[in-house]
């Protein structure tokens, strides 16, 4: 399970990196807004996961709420693809 969660954290980091590289070329404001939300979520999730062992060993507790995955991001990606026809063919 730890390997799967490590892999998830790495994937979030990779997605956030790709978003950062693409943002200067973004066509829609919705994508920019939702991409920034996703980047913030990915950073919060990664930080939370990376500190879990240290918190456990120190006897600490997690905050009551987990970071919330921005659900509109997938819709914003589809709108961005529709606004940039050259993306749909790659």
DRENSEVEX-526640 format. One record per residue: residue in one letter; x, y negated, z of N, C-alpha, C in turn. Coordinates in steps of 0.02 Angstrom, whole numbers, padded with zeros to 5 digits, always signed. Each point is the difference from the previous one (the first is absolute). Layout:
residues N
aXYZXYZXYZ;...
***
This chain:
residues 90
x+00042+00059+00000-00042-00059+00000+00044-00063+00000;x+00055+00002+00038+00044-00058+00001+00027-00015-00070;x+00019+00052-00037+00025-00010-00068-00053-00032-00045;x-00061+00022+00007-00054-00029-00041-00011-00073+00018;x+00002-00016+00064-00009-00070+00021+00060-00043-00020;x+00060+00028+00004+00059-00036-00025-00006-00014-00075;x-00024+00050-00037-00010-00008-00072-00052-00053-00015;x-00053-00002+00040-00052-00050-00009+00029-00070+00012;x+00039-00007+00053+00031-00065+00014+00047-00021-00057;x+00038+00047-00027+00044-00015-00056-00040-00020-00062;x-00056+00034-00012-00042-00017-00058-00029-00070+00007;x-00024-00017+00061-00026-00067+00011+00054-00053-00013;x+00061+00015+00021+00056-00046-00012+00013-00008-00074;x-00001+00056-00036+00011-00002-00073-00055-00040-00035;x-00062+00011+00020-00056-00037-00030+00007-00075+00015;x+00017-00017+00061+00008-00070+00019+00057-00032-00040;x+00053+00037-00013+00056-00026-00039-00022-00013-00073;x-00037+00047-00028-00025-00010-00068-00049-00059-00004;x-00041-00007+00050-00047-00057+00002+00040-00065+00000;x+00051-00004+00042+00041-00061+00005+00031-00016-00067;x+00024+00050-00035+00030-00011-00066-00051-00023-00051;x-00062+00024+00005-00051-00016-00050-00035-00066+00013;x-00005-00021+00063-00041-00059+00018+00012-00062-00043;x+00062-00018-00019+00009-00059-00041-00036+00004-00068;x-00017+00061-00022-00033+00010-00064-00075+00014+00007;x-00026-00004+00060-00070+00017+00012-00047-00046-00038;x-00054+00029-00024-00049-00038-00040-00060-00023+00041;x-00018+00037+00052-00061-00016+00038+00017-00019+00071;x-00038-00048+00026+00009-00021+00069-00021+00056+00048;x-00050+00038-00019-00022+00056+00042+00057+00050+00012;x+00038+00015-00053+00056+00045+00007+00052-00029+00047;x+00016-00063-00008+00050-00032+00043-00021+00004+00073;x-00062-00017+00013-00026+00001+00068+00003+00071+00030;x-00027+00048-00037-00003+00069+00025+00070+00032+00003;x+00043-00018-00046+00069+00026+00002+00036-00024+00062;x-00009-00062+00017+00031-00026+00062-00028+00033+00062;x-00065+00015-00001-00030+00037+00056+00030+00070+00005;x+00009+00033-00058+00029+00067+00000+00072-00002+00026;x+00038-00050-00022+00069-00005+00024+00002-00009+00076;x-00045-00040+00027-00003-00010+00072-00019+00065+00035;x-00049+00036-00029-00020+00065+00028+00058+00049-00001;x+00035+00004-00056+00056+00047-00006+00054-00015+00051;x+00015-00063+00010+00052-00019+00049-00023+00017+00071;x-00063-00014+00016-00025+00016+00067-00002+00075+00011;x-00022+00038-00050-00002+00072+00007+00070+00029+00008;x+00046-00023-00040+00069+00024+00004+00031-00015+00068;x-00010-00062+00024+00028-00019+00065-00031+00042+00055;x-00065+00012-00004-00034+00040+00051+00027+00071-00001;x+00006+00030-00059+00024+00068-00005+00073+00005+00023;x+00042-00046-00022+00071+00004+00018+00012-00009+00075;x-00046-00032+00035+00011-00011+00071-00037+00051+00043;x-00035+00047-00030-00042+00046+00039+00041+00043+00049;x+00057+00025-00022+00041+00042+00045+00027-00041+00058;x+00023-00060-00014+00026-00043+00053-00054-00018+00050;x-00059-00015-00025-00056-00016+00046-00017+00060+00044;x-00003+00058-00030-00016+00061+00037+00053+00013+00054;x+00063-00006-00018+00054+00014+00048+00001-00051+00057;x-00022-00061-00015+00000-00053+00051-00065+00002+00041;x-00046+00044-00018-00063+00004+00037-00050-00053-00020;x+00010-00031-00058-00044-00053-00022-00061+00027-00036;x-00046-00045-00014-00061+00016-00036-00005-00042-00063;x-00036+00027-00049-00014-00038-00061-00056-00050+00013;x-00003-00051-00041-00058-00044+00003-00063+00041-00015;x-00057-00024+00022-00063+00037-00009-00018+00009-00073;x+00017-00048-00042-00019+00004-00071+00061+00011-00044;x-00009+00042-00050+00053+00011-00049-00005-00054-00054;x+00054-00008-00040-00006-00045-00057-00055+00026-00047;x-00037-00045-00030-00056+00019-00043+00022-00003-00073;x-00008+00056-00034+00017+00004-00071-00047-00044-00040;x+00026-00047-00040-00043-00043-00040-00034+00041-00056;x-00064+00013+00007-00036+00043-00046-00013-00032-00069;x+00001-00066-00004-00015-00034-00062+00061+00000-00047;x+00058+00021+00024+00061-00002-00040-00008+00039-00065;x-00030+00059+00002-00008+00040-00060-00042-00036-00052;x-00052-00034+00023-00043-00039-00046+00040-00058-00030;x+00041-00032+00041+00041-00056-00024+00050+00024-00052;x+00027+00059+00009+00047+00028-00049-00036+00012-00066;x-00060+00028+00002-00038+00011-00061-00016-00065-00036;x-00018-00052+00038-00013-00066-00030+00063-00029-00031;x+00057+00011+00032+00064-00025-00026+00017+00036-00066;x-00012+00064-00002+00013+00038-00062-00046-00025-00056;x-00062-00013+00016-00047-00025-00050+00020-00069-00025;x+00030-00041+00044+00020-00068-00019+00065-00001-00040;x+00038+00055+00003+00064+00004-00035-00001+00063-00043;x-00027-00005-00061-00008+00059-00042+00065+00039-00013;x+00057-00035+00001+00064+00034-00011+00016+00049+00057;x-00030-00008+00059+00010+00046+00056-00038+00065-00010;x-00056-00004-00033-00042+00059-00010+00032+00052-00045;x+00046-00020-00042+00031+00046-00047+00064+00030+00026;x+00025-00023+00058+00063+00026+00026-00011+00051+00053;
***
